[in-house]
Structure formats: C-alpha cells, structure tokens
Amino acid sequence: MKIETKCLHAGYEPKNGEPRVLPIYQSTTYKYDSTDFVGQLFDLTAEGHMYSRISNPTVDAVEKKIAALEGGIGALCTTSGQSASFIALMNLLESGDHVISSSTIYGGTVNLFAITLKKFGIEVTFVDPDAQPAEIEAAFRPNTKAVFGEIMANPAMNVLDIEKFAKLAHAHDVPLLIDNTFATPILCRPFAWGADIVIHSTTKYMDGHALQVGGVIVDSGNFPWDNGKFPGLSTPDESYHGIVYTESFGKAAYITKARVQLMRDLGCYPAAHSAFLLNLGLETLALRMERHCANAQKVAAYLESQEAVEFVNYPGLKSSKYYTLAQKYLPNGCCGVISFSIKGGRERAAAFIDHLQLASLEVHVADIRTCVLHPASSTHRQLSDEQLVNCGITPGLIRLSCGIENVEDILDDLKQAFAQI
Ligand SMILES: *Cc1c(COP(=O)(O)O)cnc(C)c1O
C-alpha cells in the first residue's frame, strides 16, 4: 500500500461482519479463561491486553497505523508529545548518562532536557545543527547514549540534516532519535535516512483538528541494543523475573520495554476515545498535508514580497538557507508553518496580529484552521529584545500556521492586516 492508502487502511482490518469503523473499546480491563493464561501475560510469554494503562485494542490499532506510516516495527502512543520524548529517552538512559541534542528543538523539549532530565542525573549538550560534523563529534563523551534532533523547528524552520546526525550517532554506537512532528510521515520518513527512533506530538498535524493532546514513539527495529551500551535492554529486568529484552523480543526489544516497563510504571497511556479521534485525523493526513504545504508555499512567497516584512523563514523558498536540505528531505513540501518578522518590532507585529480576522491568535500550530502567535508577547514574553535575538526570535517575529482554507482567503486576511499597519 502507498502511504495515502495506509492512512485509511493500516492498523485495523475488520473481518466478516465486523464494524467498518475502528471501534472504541472503552474498557480498562480484559477477561480471561484461565489463571494460567494470566500468568503467561504477566511473564510476557503470551500476547494480549492486560490492563489499559499498558495497552488497549483501539489504541493498539492506531499504534499499528502510525508504525506502518513511518515504516517502523512498532509504536507506543502516549498522552502528549512531551511524554513521548521523555519515555523515548528514559527507555535507554540511566542516571549518569549523557545526550547530544540539536539546539533547535521545541521549547518544551528544551525545558525537559535542560531542567527536568538534569534532576534525573542526565546531562544534555546542545549543539548547533548546522555545525560541521567535526564540531558535533567533539560533543560526544564516553557516557553519551543518544542523539536527538527535530526535522523542522520553530522559529527558524531549519531543516535537520538527518543523515549527518545518523552517521555521527552510529559511529559512536548510539541511536538517533528524531522529532518528526512538523513533517509527519507524509512529508519525511526519518528511518529511510538512518534515524532509529521517531517521536511525534500527535497534537499537531496527525490529530490536525485541535481535539486532543497526544504523542507517539515509533521504533525502526534497526538499532543493535545488545552492543554493551544499553544494559537496561540487554541485561535482566527483575520486574519480569529477569527477562532480557534483546533476547526475548529481538528487533522489538526497545518498543516492548517502553510499554511493559516504562508505560507500566509511568502510566501516561491515552484513552480509547482519544485514540479514536486521532485515527480520524490520521485518515485524512495525506490529503491535509498536501493542502497545508501548497497554501504555505504561496503565503511564504507573498510575505517575502512585502515591504513591511524583514525576513521570512520557510524552507520551501528558494531564498531559504535550508532550501537544498528541504529538497532532499522534504521533496513534497515543508508543512504549513512559516515564521516571518515585521519591521518595526513588538508593537507593529502585535498590531498586525490584532488586525487579523480569519487567522486566529492561539498557542497552537499545525491545525486545519490558520492560526498565529507572537512569541515576543506570549511564549517568550519575559525576555528582553536582546535575549530574544539570542534565541533566534526578533521582537517582530510572527509564527503563522497555514490551515487548509482556500489560500485566497488567507492572503486576503494578511493583505487587509498589512494595510492597517
Ligand atoms: C508541540 C510539540 C511537542 C510537544 O508536544 P505536546 O503534545 O504538546 O506535549 C514536541 N515537539 C514538537 C515539535 C511540538 O511542536
């Protein structure tokens, strides 16, 4: 099946007389015929649902669909993108370990890495994703266990050179984890470029309709976890009578451990109803991404032609520093998110946003409806103009997430707002 078809058909195949649409299995528990079978479930020697903190048939179907879209061997849904990043890393780290991360990642992930992981005894070094390999190489330490990057990140909308990062990670026998939220598997499949684990905030394009916060971890099945660096995967887990994940589950060691150990202990598993809604979003993902990309490409070109605009960040523009990388990794489009800066700083950018009528002001991106945000007066409000510039945000920067409306309506809205400032 091609990816558009997988969006509709992967993960759930009704048998004769069964519901055409994925059912919502709204049940915390499952019924068994024998204590012997339950014993096998708890020993991880039989397959089946144990309890809806660990798995559920509705969520399972969505996990299988997302794994199929990314080309992975398995997936684990979580209640947010944040919990997906956290579990994805903690599944291979221990206190005392070190991680290398691209510095251009989602702000929430920066907080998780720089503040919260530190409390778990894990140190994260942030590197410039555009640096030469030798410079990134220098950040590796004997205790480095993972490399993390994001395909396209706010506000620079820089495209990550996945192959460069994969080569560096693999030369040091550690996996590359990619946050593929903005691209979705429709625009980029990081496993094809050497990534080992992919995570998503499904809250964004995958859900698409701003209905529920969620996340997912997808395992390529390609990383050799028994290379001596990952004792959590290759030595006995006492909480399952000494099971060794790499021995019992082979290629599925990582994603199995994430579920039966960390999800069991941390319990951030989505409800069946949330997974049902996510599945509805996934069914139209390919179609929606096409329109998001086409609209953003036209809007970015329009913005670039405006006298009031200082610069536009969109990797689909020929003028973008990331155009070549985008052609390689995102040949079918660069998603709907654009950032651009208005001449005249905070006040003029805020006035522009306040005059918008169709595009709504929201703390959200990657929605079917066009939305905007002014980082300097919201998410980065506490920073001085100088501090803003240091993190790549000019006082006049606006983040515009193009929806799937008719592009003429989006352009008309921008035009009337420009006319008023
Ligand atoms: C929103 C977002 C996250 C965090 O996801 P939540 O679902 O809000 O927890 C992580 N990465 C990226 C790229 C995001 O846009």
The ligand as an ORCA input file, in Angstrom:
! r2SCAN-3c Opt
* xyz 0 1
  C       4.017     20.539     20.478
  C       5.297     19.880     20.232
  C       5.854     18.981     21.160
  C       5.186     18.679     22.486
  O       4.003     18.020     22.263
  P       2.715     18.075     23.238
  O       1.784     17.157     22.551
  O       2.270     19.498     23.296
  O       3.178     17.570     24.567
  C       7.029     18.344     20.843
  N       7.657     18.596     19.679
  C       7.164     19.466     18.766
  C       7.903     19.693     17.501
  C       5.982     20.137     19.004
  O       5.504     21.007     18.105
*
